[in-house]
Each structure stands twice: as structure tokens, then as C-alpha cells.
Amino acid sequence: MRKSRVGIVSRVLALLTALSLISGAASAAAPSEEEVSRIFRARKTSGAMVLAAKDGRIVYSACYGYADKRAKEEVTEDTYFKLASVSKLVTAVAVMRLVEAGQLDLDENLGHILGHPAYEAASPYFPEISLTCRHLMTHTAGIRDNGGGFTKKRKLSLILNPAENKKYSGFSKLEPGTAYLYSNFGAGILGCVLEEITGKRLTEAARALLFDPLGMDAAYEPTLLAAPEKIVTTYRVSGGADITRAFRLRQPYTAEPNPEKDYYDSYGGLWMKGEDLCRIGMLLCDGGVLEGTRYLKEETVAEMRASQLGRGGIRVDSPYGLNVERVTNLLAGRMVYGHQGLSNGVLCSLYFEPESRFVFALLTNGCNVNAKQDHICLLSRDLFALLWSCFAEEASGTGV
């Protein structure tokens, strides 16, 4: 069995040479295959890809294990992974493209954006407080993930409109803007906003706004990928199959957008290759510039990373800026930004540190996600520490 094998992408050494010539980081050296394999094995990883970027270039990339165990199909750089909640961060980039284009105001009432006719979206507990995209992106809308109308796939106009939501379904008793409550469905509503404004189904909207300009092959629906046969089968913590590739590809797809009900797609359903996820991190790490081309304004990226306390009625310092988590427990003495995604056994992580221009991306189709420290999975923590020590620690003068 070859599960412990780590495949290092061949271009790594060439990129390391270029990095040392450009930045003077002559001591940068890739970790050994055994080091990386040992970490993956320790966390019972089924299949994975891990990457690091430094100074605007991918300097390390490794594949591990199986995309599909039954077929003994190994992970390659062409494998697509489900991003789980890292989808939220990528969705936010598309949302901010609309903001830059003047098509969306983050502080506009959601009922004015989504309603036909317009209504005043609000928590039924606090009908006088306008619900906005800024509430959704900071996880301060007070929307619950357990029970209620969202789990029953009711129309948004029946949940977000207090005049219709007589049972207070889908909301906590927290006043919007005053408390942090992580919400998948809140983030999912952003996908409905994208559909409503563009008039396109979510994948097509994201392609027009983000994926096509960046030259990326990604989709919220795997059958829309260029090579859907290369998506992973996902596995539980136990190592048993959770959802097979074949099952996912049999699911029907509706091309027509339905902004009233499409809030299940954008919070965790994005599929992408490892290199492209790392490039999203590079874009946000480098202030909206990727490979020499500007795609977002520097001030837009700064706003995504910033605390929203005092903006648009937000009265709490949420750990999230605009769908970007501000992580204080990963790197000693530094703020790291990004997102972690968990779905059954699936773990996906994207973290970046702008001062050092270091980006870390990890995609798996199954591992021991229950092994955590300070809410961060140990697989991510261990690999981040290793790659930071190889490519960024000496230049930054700090440790993990």
C-alpha cells in the first residue's frame, strides 16, 4: 500500500532557487518527504495536498495518499478537493468584486437586495435592526445553524422578514451586531446575494467575477468542473467513505438561480485544486495583486482583513473581518489571516501572514479533524509550523 507516499511537485526546487536569488533566502529548503508523510500518517489522512507560497510565488507543493481509496487513485496536482468552510472566504472575494463595482453596499438591508417586493430584513427578536451583508460576513447576524427554517429550506423572504417569521425560526436571541455566533447559513445567504445581483447561478456568477479573471477552474457544483472525474471521494474520521465521487456526480443540477433558496451552496460547497486555493491566499496576502496583476483594490483587501468593530452598526470585535478570520493562536506574536474548513472528516485550511508574505494551503479528503488545539486542527498546525520554519521563519525573525 502506498498511502504514506508524498509526491513533491517537480517545480519546487526550481522555484526555491528563484526564491533564493530574488529574496536572499538561500537557506530555504523543502522539508523531507518523510517529515511530511509522518505528519499526514499521524493524523490518519486519507488524501491531501499541501502548499506554501512566499513573496508571491508557490515554493512548495506536495500530494499525499488517495483521491479514491477503492480505486487506489492517488492525489495529484490535478485533483479537486471540496473546500468546506474555506468556501466562505473565496465567496467573499467575489462579493467584494461586486462592492468595488458599485453593485453592492455591505450595509444595505438584505430585504432590499433579495426581496420581490422589497421588505425589511431583520431578526424577529429585533425587528428594528436592519440585517446586512456586513452582519453575515462578521457572523454577527444572530442566525442559528441548528433547527429552524434554514434547515427546512424555506424561502428567505419567509425567514428574514419578521412580518412572515412568526415563530422566530432560524434566529438566536442575540441582538445583531452585538455578539459573534458562527453561522453557516448566514454565510450561505451571500451566495443568494451573488445570484440576485448577477442574475446567474452561483458558479457562473463566481466564474464571471473571480475564477475566469484569475484563470481558475473551480465550481460550487462538481459536474461543472472541467474534469469532474478528478474530484475526491470524501472520507470520515474513521477512514471509511463518507460521500463517493460517483454519488456526487449523479446529483442533478439546476441551472436556474433561485436566490430565495440557494443558501446551501456557498458556505461549504466549493471545489478547487490546491494550486488555485494557494493563489487565492496569495491574492489576499499581497493586497489584491496576483502574479503582477491587480484584481482587488488594496483598501478592499485591508477592509476584509480588518476588525469591523464600529463599522455598519457592528458593536463587537468579531474574530472575523469580512469572512476572513483573524487568527491569533497560530503564529507567535503575529496576526495570521484566513479560514479553516471542516466537514465530517474533511479538513481544508488557508492561512496567510502579510508581513512575511507567507501563504499556507492545505486540502484533504479525510483526516482526524477531532485532533485540535485552540480550535485549529493539529494537521494544519503541524504542517504550517513545518513549512513556516522552512520558508519564512528566518526571514521574519519569529517562531511558531
C-alpha positions as CSV (number, residue, x, y, z in Angstrom):
1,M,0.0,0.0,0.0
2,R,1.4,3.4,-0.9
3,K,-0.8,5.6,1.3
4,S,2.2,7.1,3.1
5,R,3.8,8.3,-0.1
6,V,4.2,12.1,-0.6
7,G,4.7,13.3,-4.1
8,I,6.7,16.6,-4.3
9,V,5.8,18.6,-7.3
10,S,8.9,18.8,-9.5
11,R,8.9,22.5,-9.9
12,V,9.6,23.1,-6.2
13,L,13.3,23.0,-6.5
14,A,13.4,25.4,-9.4
15,L,11.1,27.8,-7.5
16,L,13.3,27.6,-4.4
17,T,16.3,28.5,-6.5
18,A,14.4,31.5,-7.9
19,L,13.3,32.5,-4.4
20,S,16.8,32.4,-3.0
21,L,18.1,34.6,-5.9
22,I,15.3,37.1,-5.6
23,S,14.9,37.4,-1.8
24,G,18.2,36.2,-0.5
25,A,16.6,33.4,1.4
26,A,19.4,31.0,0.4
27,S,18.7,28.8,3.4
28,A,15.1,28.0,2.3
29,A,14.9,24.2,1.9
30,A,11.9,21.9,1.4
31,P,11.1,19.5,4.2
32,S,11.9,15.9,3.5
33,E,9.2,13.6,2.2
34,E,9.4,11.5,5.3
35,E,8.8,14.6,7.6
36,V,5.6,15.4,5.7
37,S,4.5,11.8,5.4
38,R,4.9,11.3,9.1
39,I,2.6,14.3,9.9
40,F,-0.1,13.0,7.5
41,R,0.1,9.5,8.9
42,A,-0.1,10.7,12.5
43,R,-3.4,12.5,11.7
44,K,-4.8,9.5,9.7
45,T,-5.1,11.4,6.5
46,S,-6.8,9.7,3.5
47,G,-5.5,12.1,0.8
48,A,-4.2,15.6,0.7
49,M,-2.3,18.4,-1.0
50,V,-0.3,21.0,0.9
51,L,1.3,24.1,-0.5
52,A,3.3,27.1,0.6
53,A,3.9,30.4,-1.1
54,K,6.5,33.1,-0.3
55,D,6.9,36.5,-1.8
56,G,4.2,36.0,-4.4
57,R,5.4,32.6,-5.6
58,I,4.5,29.0,-4.8
59,V,7.6,27.5,-3.4
60,Y,6.4,24.1,-2.1
61,S,3.7,21.7,-3.2
62,A,3.2,18.1,-2.1
63,C,0.5,15.4,-2.7
64,Y,-0.3,12.6,-0.4
65,G,-2.4,9.5,-0.3
66,Y,-5.5,8.6,-2.3
67,A,-8.2,10.7,-4.0
68,D,-10.2,7.5,-4.1
69,K,-9.1,4.6,-1.9
70,R,-11.2,1.9,-3.5
71,A,-9.7,2.6,-6.9
72,K,-6.3,3.3,-5.4
73,E,-6.2,6.5,-7.3
74,E,-3.5,8.8,-5.9
75,V,-3.9,12.5,-5.3
76,T,-2.2,14.6,-7.9
77,E,-1.9,18.4,-8.6
78,D,-5.0,18.0,-10.9
79,T,-7.2,16.6,-8.1
80,Y,-10.2,18.8,-7.0
81,F,-11.0,19.0,-3.3
82,K,-14.1,20.2,-1.5
83,L,-13.1,23.3,0.4
84,A,-15.7,23.0,3.2
85,S,-15.9,26.4,5.0
86,V,-12.9,27.9,3.2
87,S,-15.6,28.3,0.5
88,K,-16.8,31.3,2.6
89,L,-13.6,33.1,2.2
90,V,-13.5,32.6,-1.6
91,T,-17.1,33.6,-1.9
92,A,-16.3,36.8,0.0
93,V,-13.7,37.7,-2.7
94,A,-16.4,37.5,-5.3
95,V,-18.7,39.6,-3.1
96,M,-16.1,42.3,-2.7
97,R,-15.7,42.5,-6.5
98,L,-19.4,43.5,-6.6
99,V,-18.7,46.1,-3.9
100,E,-15.8,47.5,-5.9
101,A,-18.0,47.7,-9.0
102,G,-20.6,49.7,-7.1
103,Q,-23.2,46.9,-7.4
104,L,-23.5,46.1,-3.7
105,D,-23.4,48.1,-0.5
106,L,-22.5,45.9,2.5
107,D,-24.8,48.0,4.8
108,E,-27.9,47.8,2.6
109,N,-30.8,45.9,4.1
110,L,-30.8,42.3,2.8
111,G,-34.6,42.5,2.1
112,H,-34.0,45.4,-0.3
113,I,-31.4,43.3,-2.2
114,L,-33.3,40.0,-2.2
115,G,-37.0,40.9,-1.9
116,H,-39.6,41.0,-4.7
117,P,-41.2,43.1,-3.4
118,A,-38.6,44.6,-1.1
119,Y,-39.0,44.0,2.7
120,E,-37.1,45.0,5.8
121,A,-34.9,42.0,6.7
122,A,-34.3,41.7,10.4
123,S,-34.1,39.2,13.3
124,P,-37.7,38.6,14.5
125,Y,-36.4,39.3,18.0
126,F,-35.0,42.7,16.9
127,P,-37.2,43.8,14.0
128,E,-36.0,47.4,14.2
129,I,-32.3,46.4,13.4
130,S,-31.6,46.1,9.7
131,L,-29.8,42.9,8.7
132,T,-27.0,43.4,6.2
133,C,-24.2,41.6,4.4
134,R,-21.7,43.0,6.9
135,H,-23.6,41.2,9.7
136,L,-23.4,38.0,7.6
137,M,-19.6,38.4,6.9
138,T,-18.8,39.0,10.5
139,H,-21.0,36.2,11.8
140,T,-23.0,38.7,13.9
141,A,-26.4,38.3,12.4
142,G,-27.6,36.0,15.1
143,I,-28.6,33.3,12.6
144,R,-28.6,29.7,14.0
145,D,-27.3,26.6,12.2
146,N,-29.4,24.2,14.2
147,G,-33.1,23.8,13.6
148,G,-35.4,26.4,12.2
149,G,-36.4,27.5,8.7
150,F,-33.0,27.3,7.2
151,T,-32.7,23.6,7.8
152,K,-36.1,23.1,6.2
153,K,-35.0,25.1,3.1
154,R,-37.8,27.6,3.5
155,K,-37.7,30.8,1.3
156,L,-35.5,33.6,2.6
157,S,-38.4,36.0,2.4
158,L,-40.2,33.9,5.0
159,I,-37.2,33.7,7.3
160,L,-35.6,37.1,7.1
161,N,-38.9,39.1,7.1
162,P,-40.1,39.4,10.7
163,A,-43.6,40.0,9.4
164,E,-43.6,36.5,8.0
165,N,-41.4,34.7,10.6
166,K,-44.0,34.4,13.3
167,K,-42.2,31.5,15.1
168,Y,-38.8,33.3,15.2
169,S,-37.4,30.4,13.2
170,G,-33.7,30.3,12.4
171,F,-32.5,33.1,14.8
172,S,-30.9,33.2,18.2
173,K,-31.9,35.8,20.8
174,L,-28.6,37.6,20.2
175,E,-29.0,41.2,19.0
176,P,-27.5,41.6,15.5
177,G,-24.2,43.4,15.6
178,T,-23.5,42.8,19.3
179,A,-22.4,39.2,19.5
180,Y,-20.4,36.7,17.5
181,L,-22.2,33.5,16.5
182,Y,-20.6,31.4,13.7
183,S,-23.2,30.8,11.1
184,N,-23.1,28.6,8.0
185,F,-26.5,29.7,6.8
186,G,-25.6,33.3,7.3
187,A,-22.6,32.9,5.0
188,G,-24.8,30.9,2.6
189,I,-27.1,33.9,2.1
190,L,-24.1,35.7,0.5
191,G,-24.4,33.2,-2.4
192,C,-28.0,34.2,-2.8
193,V,-26.9,37.9,-2.9
194,L,-24.4,37.0,-5.7
195,E,-27.2,35.2,-7.6
196,E,-29.7,38.1,-7.2
197,I,-27.3,40.8,-8.3
198,T,-25.8,39.0,-11.2
199,G,-28.9,37.0,-12.4
200,K,-26.7,33.9,-12.7
201,R,-26.4,30.6,-10.8
202,L,-23.7,30.8,-8.2
203,T,-20.9,29.0,-10.1
204,E,-21.5,31.2,-13.2
205,A,-21.6,34.3,-11.1
206,A,-18.3,33.4,-9.3
207,R,-16.7,32.5,-12.6
208,A,-17.5,35.9,-14.2
209,L,-16.4,37.8,-11.1
210,L,-13.4,35.8,-9.9
211,F,-12.5,32.4,-11.4
212,D,-12.2,33.3,-15.1
213,P,-10.3,36.6,-14.5
214,L,-7.8,34.6,-12.3
215,G,-7.6,31.7,-14.7
216,M,-9.0,29.2,-12.2
217,D,-11.2,26.0,-12.7
218,A,-13.5,25.9,-9.7
219,A,-17.2,25.3,-9.1
220,Y,-19.8,25.0,-6.4
221,E,-21.3,22.1,-8.3
222,P,-18.6,19.4,-9.2
223,T,-20.3,18.4,-12.5
224,L,-19.4,21.9,-13.8
225,L,-15.7,21.4,-13.4
226,A,-13.5,20.9,-16.5
227,A,-12.7,17.3,-15.3
228,P,-15.3,16.3,-12.7
229,E,-13.9,12.7,-12.8
230,K,-11.0,14.1,-10.8
231,I,-12.9,15.1,-7.7
232,V,-12.1,13.2,-4.5
233,T,-14.2,10.8,-2.6
234,T,-14.5,12.2,0.9
235,Y,-13.8,10.1,4.0
236,R,-14.9,10.2,7.6
237,V,-12.5,10.4,10.6
238,S,-12.6,6.6,10.8
239,G,-11.3,6.4,7.3
240,G,-14.5,5.0,5.8
241,A,-16.1,6.6,2.8
242,D,-18.4,9.5,3.5
243,I,-19.6,10.5,0.1
244,T,-18.2,8.9,-3.0
245,R,-17.3,10.6,-6.2
246,A,-19.8,8.6,-8.2
247,F,-22.7,9.7,-5.9
248,R,-21.8,13.3,-6.1
249,L,-21.6,13.2,-9.9
250,R,-25.1,11.6,-10.1
251,Q,-26.8,14.5,-8.3
252,P,-29.0,16.7,-10.5
253,Y,-28.0,20.3,-11.2
254,T,-30.4,23.2,-11.7
255,A,-29.0,25.9,-13.9
256,E,-31.6,28.5,-13.0
257,P,-30.7,30.7,-10.0
258,N,-33.1,30.6,-7.0
259,P,-31.9,33.4,-4.6
260,E,-34.8,32.5,-2.3
261,K,-33.4,29.0,-1.5
262,D,-29.8,28.7,-2.8
263,Y,-28.2,29.3,0.6
264,Y,-26.8,25.8,1.0
265,D,-24.2,26.2,-1.8
266,S,-21.8,29.0,-0.9
267,Y,-20.9,28.3,2.7
268,G,-19.1,25.0,2.1
269,G,-19.6,23.6,-1.4
270,L,-16.8,25.0,-3.5
271,W,-14.5,22.6,-5.3
272,M,-11.0,23.7,-6.3
273,K,-7.4,22.5,-7.0
274,G,-4.7,23.0,-4.4
275,E,-2.7,25.5,-6.6
276,D,-5.7,27.7,-7.1
277,L,-6.6,27.8,-3.5
278,C,-3.0,28.8,-2.7
279,R,-3.3,31.6,-5.3
280,I,-6.4,32.9,-3.6
281,G,-4.3,33.2,-0.5
282,M,-1.5,35.0,-2.4
283,L,-4.1,37.5,-3.8
284,L,-5.3,38.4,-0.3
285,C,-1.8,38.2,1.2
286,D,-0.4,40.7,-1.3
287,G,-3.1,43.3,-1.1
288,G,-5.2,42.3,-4.1
289,V,-2.3,41.6,-6.5
290,L,-1.6,38.2,-8.0
291,E,1.3,37.4,-10.3
292,G,1.8,41.1,-11.1
293,T,-1.9,41.9,-11.9
294,R,-4.2,43.8,-9.6
295,Y,-7.7,42.2,-9.1
296,L,-8.8,43.9,-5.9
297,K,-8.0,47.3,-4.5
298,E,-5.5,47.4,-1.7
299,E,-8.1,49.1,0.5
300,T,-10.6,46.4,-0.2
301,V,-8.3,43.6,1.0
302,A,-7.3,45.7,4.0
303,E,-11.0,46.0,4.9
304,M,-11.6,42.3,4.5
305,R,-8.8,41.6,7.0
306,A,-9.8,44.4,9.4
307,S,-11.9,44.2,12.6
308,Q,-15.4,45.5,11.7
309,L,-16.0,46.9,15.2
310,G,-17.6,50.3,14.7
311,R,-18.5,49.8,11.1
312,G,-22.1,49.5,9.8
313,G,-23.6,49.0,13.3
314,I,-21.1,46.3,14.4
315,R,-20.6,46.7,18.1
316,V,-18.5,43.6,18.8
317,D,-14.9,42.7,17.9
318,S,-15.7,39.5,15.9
319,P,-12.8,37.2,15.1
320,Y,-13.8,37.7,11.5
321,G,-13.3,40.7,9.3
322,L,-15.3,40.2,6.1
323,N,-15.4,36.4,6.0
324,V,-11.6,36.4,6.8
325,E,-10.7,35.1,10.2
326,R,-8.1,37.0,12.2
327,V,-6.1,34.2,13.8
328,T,-4.0,35.0,16.9
329,N,-3.2,31.5,18.1
330,L,-1.2,30.0,15.2
331,L,2.0,32.2,14.9
332,A,3.6,33.7,18.0
333,G,3.4,37.4,18.1
334,R,1.7,37.8,14.7
335,M,-1.8,38.1,13.3
336,V,-2.4,35.4,10.7
337,Y,-5.5,35.6,8.4
338,G,-7.5,33.0,6.6
339,H,-10.1,30.3,7.2
340,Q,-10.4,26.7,8.3
341,G,-13.0,24.3,6.9
342,L,-14.3,21.1,8.5
343,S,-16.9,18.8,7.1
344,N,-17.1,15.3,8.7
345,G,-13.6,14.1,8.1
346,V,-12.7,16.8,5.5
347,L,-10.2,19.5,6.6
348,C,-9.2,22.4,4.4
349,S,-7.1,25.4,5.6
350,L,-5.9,28.6,4.0
351,Y,-3.7,30.9,6.2
352,F,-1.5,33.9,5.2
353,E,0.8,36.3,7.0
354,P,1.1,39.6,5.0
355,E,4.2,40.9,6.7
356,S,6.3,37.9,5.7
357,R,4.2,37.3,2.5
358,F,3.8,33.7,3.5
359,V,0.8,31.6,2.4
360,F,-0.2,28.1,3.6
361,A,-2.8,26.0,1.9
362,L,-4.0,22.5,2.9
363,L,-6.7,20.4,1.3
364,T,-7.7,16.9,2.4
365,N,-10.5,14.5,1.7
366,G,-10.4,13.0,5.2
367,C,-8.3,13.0,8.3
368,N,-8.6,13.2,12.1
369,V,-10.3,16.5,12.4
370,N,-11.1,15.9,16.1
371,A,-7.4,16.4,17.0
372,K,-7.4,20.1,17.7
373,Q,-5.5,22.7,19.7
374,D,-7.2,26.1,20.2
375,H,-9.8,25.2,17.6
376,I,-7.2,24.6,14.9
377,C,-6.8,21.0,13.6
378,L,-3.4,19.6,14.5
379,L,-2.7,18.5,11.0
380,S,-2.9,22.1,9.8
381,R,-1.0,23.4,12.8
382,D,1.9,20.8,12.4
383,L,2.2,21.4,8.6
384,F,2.0,25.2,9.0
385,A,4.8,25.1,11.6
386,L,7.0,22.9,9.4
387,L,6.6,25.0,6.3
388,W,6.9,28.3,8.2
389,S,10.2,27.0,9.6
390,C,11.5,26.1,6.2
391,F,10.4,29.2,4.2
392,A,9.6,32.1,6.4
393,E,10.9,31.8,10.0
394,E,14.5,33.0,9.5
395,A,13.4,36.0,7.3
396,S,10.8,37.1,9.8
397,G,12.8,36.5,12.9
398,T,9.9,34.9,14.8
399,G,8.8,31.3,15.5
400,V,5.6,29.4,15.8
